[in-house]
Amino acid sequence: MASPCELLIDTQDHLLASQLLEQVFLQTQRIEQKYSRYVLGNLVHKINNSDERWVEIDQETHRLLAFAQTCFDLSNGMFDLTSGVLRKIWNFTGNGQFPSPDEVTEALKYIGWQHIEFTQQKIRLPYGFELDFGGIGKEYAVDAAAKLCTRLAPNISVLVNFGGDIQVTQPRRHDAYWQVGIESPHAERYKNSNVLVKIASGGLATSGDARRFIIHNDIRYSHILNPKTGYPVTGAPRSVTVATDFCIQSGMLATMALLQGREGEQFLQHQQQKYWCYW
């Protein structure tokens, strides 16, 4: 998951807590091993190195692909799982260099979800294309972990937190709400700019550029990349947090808002979901 992960469990039963932790770890490990682009020989590796051949998939993968299709459609092509190839020319770890126009033009040849073919049983990518589930994978794992906790402990409230992507299974037994802090990107400059959110159930996800960006010619560029241009989105909020019924839905809307650039908050207003937006 490339981030700190935790479970908060509303129980005094240490045995139950240990069992939940073990099962969630195994479930999360399974998802990461299956869908991470960094694991050699896994399903994503096979798809990305298929050389235009059809690759068999299971129903779990088909559901994720169908969700990716929905994200692509709702965002007018801005939320695109094939845009992960841009990582080859962009580096937002603090030591990155601004790519040349020729490098960007070359990378754009291999981006375009509309060129992906898939059914319930198989998928085929054009030559040179890749899938990157990073935009939805962690949120999917959060929801899967929460669903597992609900099945194993139906009367216990559990908060799943993977790097700030959160799902709460149900209200707590005594004090219904969990309290979750939303970190402001301006916290170091302005005291009391962070927000404390009370959540009884549902999902919460944040997307922003507080830690991943690049400075080029004294201009700050976000790590959120426009798949149509190959360059960082400009004018977008610094951070967006969205609350919905499910973490994967919250993550989708938060990322979509950033992809809208200056229209990000207007996009959120149309979704009629609770959100927090920092510029």
C-alpha positions as CSV (number, residue, x, y, z in Angstrom):
1,M,0.0,0.0,0.0
2,A,3.1,2.2,0.1
3,S,1.9,4.0,3.3
4,P,1.2,3.4,7.0
5,C,-1.8,1.2,7.5
6,E,-3.9,0.7,10.7
7,L,-7.1,-0.7,12.1
8,L,-8.9,1.0,14.9
9,I,-11.2,-1.6,16.6
10,D,-13.9,-0.6,19.1
11,T,-13.5,-3.6,21.4
12,Q,-11.7,-4.8,24.5
13,D,-11.5,-8.3,23.1
14,H,-7.7,-8.6,22.3
15,L,-8.1,-12.0,20.7
16,L,-10.8,-10.7,18.3
17,A,-8.6,-7.7,17.5
18,S,-5.6,-9.9,16.7
19,Q,-7.7,-12.2,14.5
20,L,-9.1,-9.2,12.5
21,L,-5.7,-7.7,12.1
22,E,-4.3,-11.0,10.8
23,Q,-7.1,-11.5,8.3
24,V,-7.0,-7.9,7.1
25,F,-3.3,-8.2,6.6
26,L,-3.7,-11.3,4.5
27,Q,-6.5,-9.8,2.4
28,T,-4.5,-6.6,1.8
29,Q,-1.3,-8.6,1.0
30,R,-3.3,-10.6,-1.6
31,I,-4.7,-7.5,-3.3
32,E,-1.3,-5.8,-3.4
33,Q,0.4,-8.9,-4.8
34,K,-2.3,-9.2,-7.4
35,Y,-2.6,-5.6,-8.6
36,S,0.7,-3.9,-7.8
37,R,2.7,-2.9,-10.9
38,Y,5.9,-3.6,-8.9
39,V,5.3,-7.3,-8.5
40,L,6.9,-9.4,-11.3
41,G,4.8,-12.3,-12.6
42,N,1.5,-11.1,-11.2
43,L,-1.7,-10.5,-13.1
44,V,-0.9,-6.8,-13.9
45,H,2.6,-7.8,-15.0
46,K,1.1,-10.4,-17.4
47,I,-1.4,-7.9,-18.8
48,N,1.2,-5.2,-19.3
49,N,3.6,-7.5,-21.0
50,S,1.0,-9.4,-23.2
51,D,2.1,-7.9,-26.5
52,E,-1.5,-7.3,-27.7
53,R,-2.6,-10.9,-26.7
54,W,-5.8,-11.5,-24.8
55,V,-5.2,-12.2,-21.1
56,E,-7.7,-14.1,-18.9
57,I,-9.1,-12.3,-15.9
58,D,-11.4,-13.2,-13.0
59,Q,-14.6,-11.5,-11.8
60,E,-12.8,-9.3,-9.2
61,T,-10.6,-7.9,-11.9
62,H,-13.5,-7.3,-14.2
63,R,-15.3,-5.3,-11.5
64,L,-12.2,-3.1,-11.0
65,L,-12.0,-2.6,-14.8
66,A,-15.7,-1.7,-15.0
67,F,-15.2,0.8,-12.2
68,A,-12.2,2.2,-14.1
69,Q,-14.5,2.6,-17.1
70,T,-17.0,4.5,-15.0
71,C,-14.3,6.8,-13.7
72,F,-13.1,7.4,-17.3
73,D,-16.6,8.2,-18.5
74,L,-17.6,10.5,-15.6
75,S,-14.3,12.4,-15.9
76,N,-14.5,12.9,-19.6
77,G,-11.4,10.9,-20.1
78,M,-9.3,12.6,-17.3
79,F,-9.3,9.6,-15.0
80,D,-7.4,7.1,-17.0
81,L,-5.6,3.9,-15.7
82,T,-3.4,3.9,-18.8
83,S,-1.8,7.2,-17.8
84,G,0.5,5.5,-15.4
85,V,3.2,5.3,-18.2
86,L,3.8,9.0,-17.5
87,R,5.7,7.9,-14.4
88,K,8.6,6.9,-16.7
89,I,9.2,10.6,-17.6
90,W,8.0,12.3,-14.3
91,N,9.6,12.0,-10.9
92,F,8.0,13.8,-7.9
93,T,10.2,12.4,-5.2
94,G,12.1,15.7,-4.8
95,N,14.9,14.9,-7.3
96,G,12.8,14.8,-10.4
97,Q,13.7,16.6,-13.7
98,F,11.2,18.3,-15.9
99,P,10.8,16.1,-19.1
100,S,11.4,17.4,-22.6
101,P,8.4,18.0,-25.0
102,D,9.6,15.1,-27.1
103,E,9.5,12.8,-24.1
104,V,6.0,13.9,-23.3
105,T,4.8,13.5,-26.9
106,E,6.3,10.0,-27.0
107,A,4.6,8.9,-23.7
108,L,1.2,10.2,-24.9
109,K,1.2,7.6,-27.7
110,Y,0.6,4.9,-25.0
111,I,-2.3,6.6,-23.2
112,G,-6.0,6.2,-23.9
113,W,-8.4,4.0,-21.9
114,Q,-10.7,4.0,-24.9
115,H,-8.2,1.7,-26.7
116,I,-8.5,-1.0,-24.0
117,E,-10.7,-4.0,-24.8
118,F,-12.1,-6.2,-22.1
119,T,-14.9,-8.6,-21.3
120,Q,-15.9,-10.4,-18.1
121,Q,-13.3,-13.1,-19.0
122,K,-10.4,-11.4,-20.7
123,I,-8.6,-8.2,-21.6
124,R,-6.3,-7.0,-24.4
125,L,-4.0,-3.9,-24.5
126,P,-2.5,-2.2,-27.5
127,Y,1.2,-2.6,-27.9
128,G,3.2,-0.5,-25.4
129,F,0.1,0.2,-23.2
130,E,0.1,-0.5,-19.5
131,L,-2.5,-0.6,-16.7
132,D,-1.8,1.1,-13.4
133,F,-4.3,0.4,-10.6
134,G,-2.6,2.9,-8.3
135,G,-5.4,5.4,-8.7
136,I,-8.0,3.0,-7.2
137,G,-6.1,0.1,-5.7
138,K,-5.5,1.4,-2.2
139,E,-9.1,2.6,-1.9
140,Y,-10.3,-0.8,-3.1
141,A,-8.2,-2.5,-0.5
142,V,-9.6,-0.3,2.2
143,D,-13.2,-1.2,1.3
144,A,-12.3,-4.9,1.0
145,A,-10.7,-4.8,4.4
146,A,-13.8,-3.1,5.9
147,K,-16.1,-5.6,4.3
148,L,-14.1,-8.5,5.7
149,C,-14.2,-6.9,9.2
150,T,-18.0,-6.6,8.9
151,R,-18.3,-10.3,8.0
152,L,-16.0,-11.5,10.8
153,A,-17.2,-9.0,13.5
154,P,-20.7,-7.8,12.5
155,N,-21.3,-6.1,15.8
156,I,-18.0,-4.2,16.1
157,S,-17.1,-0.8,14.7
158,V,-13.8,-0.9,12.8
159,L,-12.0,2.1,11.2
160,V,-9.7,1.0,8.4
161,N,-7.0,3.6,7.6
162,F,-4.5,3.0,4.7
163,G,-2.4,6.1,4.3
164,G,-5.4,8.5,5.0
165,D,-7.9,6.5,2.9
166,I,-10.5,5.5,5.4
167,Q,-13.6,3.3,5.8
168,V,-15.7,3.0,8.9
169,T,-17.9,-0.2,9.1
170,Q,-20.6,1.1,11.5
171,P,-21.2,3.5,14.5
172,R,-19.2,2.8,17.7
173,R,-21.0,1.2,20.6
174,H,-21.0,4.1,23.0
175,D,-19.7,7.3,21.3
176,A,-21.0,6.7,17.8
177,Y,-18.3,8.7,16.0
178,W,-14.7,8.1,15.2
179,Q,-12.7,11.4,15.0
180,V,-10.5,11.8,12.0
181,G,-8.1,14.7,11.4
182,I,-7.8,16.2,7.9
183,E,-4.4,17.8,7.5
184,S,-4.3,21.2,5.9
185,P,-1.4,21.8,3.4
186,H,-1.0,25.1,5.1
187,A,-0.7,23.6,8.6
188,E,2.9,24.7,9.1
189,R,2.1,28.3,8.2
190,Y,-1.4,28.7,9.8
191,K,-2.2,27.3,13.2
192,N,-5.6,25.6,13.7
193,S,-6.0,25.1,9.9
194,N,-6.5,21.4,10.3
195,V,-10.0,20.0,10.5
196,L,-11.4,17.3,12.8
197,V,-14.2,15.2,11.2
198,K,-16.6,13.0,13.0
199,I,-17.5,9.8,11.1
200,A,-19.9,7.1,12.2
201,S,-19.8,5.0,9.0
202,G,-18.7,5.4,5.4
203,G,-15.6,6.3,3.4
204,L,-13.2,9.2,3.5
205,A,-10.4,9.8,1.0
206,T,-7.9,12.7,0.3
207,S,-6.0,13.6,-2.8
208,G,-3.5,16.4,-3.0
209,D,0.1,17.5,-3.7
210,A,1.3,18.4,-0.2
211,R,4.1,15.9,-0.4
212,R,4.5,15.1,-4.1
213,F,5.4,17.9,-6.4
214,I,8.3,19.3,-8.4
215,I,9.8,22.9,-8.6
216,H,10.8,24.0,-12.1
217,N,11.9,27.5,-12.9
218,D,10.5,28.6,-9.5
219,I,7.0,27.2,-10.4
220,R,5.5,24.5,-8.3
221,Y,3.9,21.6,-10.2
222,S,1.6,19.0,-8.8
223,H,2.0,15.2,-9.2
224,I,-1.5,15.0,-10.6
225,L,-1.0,14.6,-14.3
226,N,-3.4,15.4,-17.2
227,P,-3.5,12.2,-19.4
228,K,-4.5,14.3,-22.4
229,T,-1.5,16.7,-22.2
230,G,1.0,14.7,-20.3
231,Y,1.7,17.6,-18.0
232,P,0.7,18.4,-14.4
233,V,-2.8,19.8,-13.9
234,T,-2.7,23.6,-13.2
235,G,-4.8,25.7,-10.9
236,A,-6.2,22.8,-8.9
237,P,-6.8,22.8,-5.2
238,R,-3.8,21.8,-3.1
239,S,-5.9,19.2,-1.3
240,V,-9.3,17.7,-1.5
241,T,-11.0,15.3,0.9
242,V,-14.4,13.7,0.1
243,A,-16.8,11.7,2.3
244,T,-19.2,9.2,0.7
245,D,-20.5,5.7,1.5
246,F,-17.4,4.0,0.3
247,C,-13.7,4.8,0.3
248,I,-13.2,4.0,-3.4
249,Q,-16.0,6.4,-4.3
250,S,-14.5,9.1,-2.2
251,G,-11.0,8.6,-3.7
252,M,-12.5,8.7,-7.2
253,L,-14.2,12.0,-6.6
254,A,-11.2,13.6,-4.8
255,T,-8.9,12.7,-7.7
256,M,-11.4,13.8,-10.3
257,A,-11.8,17.2,-8.5
258,L,-8.0,17.8,-8.8
259,L,-8.0,16.7,-12.4
260,Q,-10.6,19.5,-13.1
261,G,-8.0,22.1,-12.2
262,R,-9.6,25.5,-11.4
263,E,-13.0,23.9,-11.8
264,G,-12.3,21.4,-9.0
265,E,-14.5,22.8,-6.3
266,Q,-17.4,23.5,-8.8
267,F,-17.2,19.8,-9.8
268,L,-17.4,18.8,-6.1
269,Q,-20.5,21.0,-5.6
270,H,-22.3,19.2,-8.4
271,Q,-21.6,15.8,-6.7
272,Q,-23.7,16.7,-3.6
273,Q,-21.3,15.0,-1.3
274,K,-19.5,16.3,1.8
275,Y,-16.1,17.6,1.0
276,W,-13.2,19.8,2.3
277,C,-11.1,21.7,-0.2
278,Y,-7.8,23.6,0.4
279,W,-6.3,26.0,-2.2
